[in-house]
Amino acid sequence: MLPLAIPHQEKRSPQYPAPSPFFLNTVASAYRNPNNNRDEPAREGEIYMEVTVRVATVEDAERVSDFAARSFSETFAADNTPEDMAMYLEGTFTPERLRRELGDPGQIVLLLEAGAAVIAYAHLTWTPAAKGVTGEAPVELARFYVDRAWHGRGVAQRLMRHVLDAAARDGAGTLWLGVWERNPRAIAFYRKHGFVDVGSHSFVLGRDVQTDRIMQRPVTLSPGE
């Protein structure tokens, strides 16, 4: 598993305007329409599986909770104590919390699925931007996770394009995120996709105070993306 955007800040009550009904309706329509929600088939062993993208609903809370907790654990357990990991996971990735987030009109979760399996997801939230974020109309990419089995198949790149499209649909001008300073692979991925470092802030995992790098990029796609 590779959490590319690390959820190194607790969710705050949205102070930016919630996404418009137009945004929610058009995103849901775009990502559920069988004519435009299909990526090219992805290979799993000798079997080709169609990868689709859709907006998650409260009914997906348990699936998203399981996927997120497993993803986070597999990536960061080796660098943190079991006590700190348990404390963070128990407060962050519970089905109850995911239900609240998925039912919040100020947040949206995109799922990439291969068959019935979640292989990646991204979480956008309209929260106040971190210090250092200077772009206009900023929206936060709070989580961006890709299943380890699907690394190297273009899944992360596909998901990033869907994230940028979803952000643009509601008029966001800037996409920003927090990524652990000790996650060089994730930082390199974001730099490759146009993000620049604009500062840092603290994040508490359990009882351990850590540092996230804050990165941002324009929502508008550059040539070649």
C-alpha positions in Angstrom: 0.0 0.0 0.0 1.2 3.5 -0.7 -0.7 6.4 1.0 0.6 9.2 -1.2 -1.2 12.0 0.6 -0.9 11.3 4.3 -3.8 12.3 6.5 -1.6 14.2 8.8 -4.2 16.5 10.2 -7.5 15.9 11.8 -10.5 17.0 9.9 -11.9 20.4 10.9 -15.4 21.7 10.4 -15.5 23.1 6.8 -15.4 26.9 6.8 -15.3 27.2 3.0 -18.6 27.0 1.3 -19.7 23.4 0.8 -19.6 22.1 -2.7 -22.5 23.2 -4.8 -25.4 20.9 -5.6 -24.2 21.3 -9.2 -20.8 19.9 -8.3 -22.2 16.9 -6.4 -24.7 16.1 -9.1 -22.3 16.5 -12.0 -19.4 14.6 -10.4 -21.7 11.7 -9.4 -23.1 11.7 -12.9 -19.7 11.8 -14.6 -18.2 9.1 -12.5 -21.3 6.8 -12.7 -22.1 7.2 -16.4 -20.9 4.0 -18.1 -19.9 6.0 -21.1 -17.3 8.0 -19.3 -16.4 6.4 -16.0 -14.2 3.6 -17.4 -10.5 3.6 -17.6 -8.6 1.3 -19.8 -8.5 -2.4 -18.6 -5.9 -3.1 -16.0 -4.0 -6.4 -15.8 -4.1 -8.5 -12.7 -2.0 -11.6 -13.3 -3.3 -13.1 -16.5 -6.7 -11.6 -16.0 -7.7 -8.2 -17.4 -10.0 -6.2 -15.2 -11.9 -3.0 -15.9 -11.1 -0.2 -13.6 -14.0 2.2 -12.8 -14.3 5.3 -10.7 -17.2 6.6 -8.7 -18.2 8.8 -5.8 -18.4 6.9 -2.5 -21.5 7.1 -0.4 -22.2 6.4 3.2 -22.9 2.8 2.3 -19.2 2.4 1.5 -18.0 3.4 4.9 -16.9 0.0 6.1 -15.1 -0.8 2.8 -13.3 2.5 2.8 -12.5 2.2 6.5 -10.9 -1.2 6.0 -9.0 -0.1 3.0 -7.7 3.1 4.6 -6.6 1.4 7.9 -4.8 -1.4 6.1 -3.1 1.0 3.7 -1.9 3.3 6.5 -0.7 0.4 8.6 1.2 -1.3 5.9 3.0 1.9 5.0 3.8 3.4 8.4 3.8 0.7 11.0 7.5 0.1 10.6 8.3 3.7 11.4 6.0 4.2 14.4 5.3 2.5 17.6 2.4 0.0 17.9 0.8 2.2 20.6 0.9 5.4 18.4 -0.4 3.5 15.4 -3.3 2.0 17.3 -4.2 5.3 18.9 -4.3 7.0 15.5 -6.1 4.2 13.6 -8.8 3.9 16.3 -9.6 7.6 16.1 -9.3 8.1 12.3 -10.5 5.2 10.2 -13.5 3.9 12.1 -16.6 3.1 10.1 -18.5 5.6 12.2 -16.1 8.4 11.3 -16.1 7.5 7.7 -19.9 7.6 7.6 -19.8 11.1 9.0 -17.2 12.2 6.4 -19.0 10.5 3.5 -22.3 12.1 4.5 -20.7 15.6 4.8 -21.5 17.7 1.7 -18.1 19.5 2.2 -16.2 16.3 1.5 -16.1 13.9 -1.4 -14.4 10.5 -1.8 -13.5 9.0 -5.1 -13.1 5.2 -5.4 -11.3 3.3 -8.1 -12.5 -0.2 -8.3 -11.5 -3.4 -10.1 -14.5 -5.6 -10.0 -15.8 -5.5 -6.5 -12.4 -4.5 -5.0 -11.4 -1.0 -4.0 -7.9 -0.5 -5.4 -7.4 3.2 -4.7 -9.3 6.2 -3.2 -8.9 9.9 -2.8 -10.5 12.2 -0.3 -11.2 15.9 -1.1 -12.3 18.3 1.6 -13.2 21.9 1.6 -11.4 22.9 4.8 -9.3 26.1 5.6 -6.0 25.9 3.8 -2.8 25.3 5.8 -0.4 28.2 6.4 1.7 28.7 3.3 -0.9 27.8 0.8 -1.3 30.9 -1.4 -3.3 29.7 -4.4 -6.8 30.9 -5.0 -9.9 28.8 -4.0 -7.9 26.0 -2.3 -9.3 22.5 -1.8 -7.4 19.9 0.3 -6.5 16.5 -1.0 -6.6 14.9 2.5 -6.0 11.2 1.5 -4.7 9.5 -1.7 -4.2 5.8 -1.3 -3.3 3.1 -3.9 -3.3 -0.6 -3.2 0.2 -2.0 -3.3 -0.8 -4.7 -5.8 -1.7 -2.0 -8.3 1.6 0.0 -8.1 3.2 0.6 -11.4 0.0 0.2 -13.5 -0.8 3.9 -13.8 -3.5 3.8 -11.1 -2.1 6.7 -9.1 -1.8 8.8 -12.3 -5.4 8.0 -13.3 -6.7 8.8 -9.8 -4.9 12.2 -9.8 -6.5 13.1 -13.1 -9.9 12.3 -11.6 -9.1 14.3 -8.4 -8.2 17.4 -10.5 -11.3 17.0 -12.6 -13.5 16.8 -9.5 -11.8 19.8 -7.9 -12.2 21.8 -11.1 -15.9 21.0 -11.3 -16.6 23.0 -8.2 -14.4 26.0 -9.2 -11.4 25.2 -7.0 -8.3 26.9 -8.2 -5.7 25.2 -6.0 -5.1 21.7 -4.8 -3.1 21.3 -1.6 -2.0 18.5 0.7 0.2 17.5 3.7 2.7 14.7 3.2 5.1 13.2 5.8 8.6 14.6 5.4 9.9 11.0 5.8 7.9 9.8 2.8 10.3 10.6 -0.1 8.4 8.4 -2.6 5.2 10.3 -2.1 7.0 13.6 -2.2 8.6 12.7 -5.5 5.2 11.6 -6.9 3.6 14.9 -6.1 6.5 16.9 -7.5 6.2 14.9 -10.7 2.6 15.9 -10.8 3.2 19.7 -10.4 3.1 20.2 -6.7 5.5 22.5 -5.0 6.6 22.7 -1.4 5.1 25.8 0.4 5.9 25.1 4.0 5.3 22.7 6.8 3.1 22.0 9.8 3.0 19.6 12.8 0.9 16.5 12.9 0.4 14.3 15.9 0.3 10.5 15.4 -0.7 9.0 18.7 1.6 10.9 21.0 4.4 11.5 18.5 4.6 15.0 17.0 5.7 14.7 13.3 6.2 17.1 10.5 4.3 17.3 7.2 5.5 19.1 4.1 2.7 21.3 2.7 2.5 21.2 -1.1 0.2 22.8 -3.6 -0.5 23.0 -7.3 -3.0 24.7 -9.7 -6.1 22.7 -10.4 -5.8 23.5 -14.1 -4.0 20.6 -16.0 -0.8 21.5 -17.7 0.0 20.4 -21.3 0.7 16.7 -21.4 -1.1 15.8 -18.1 
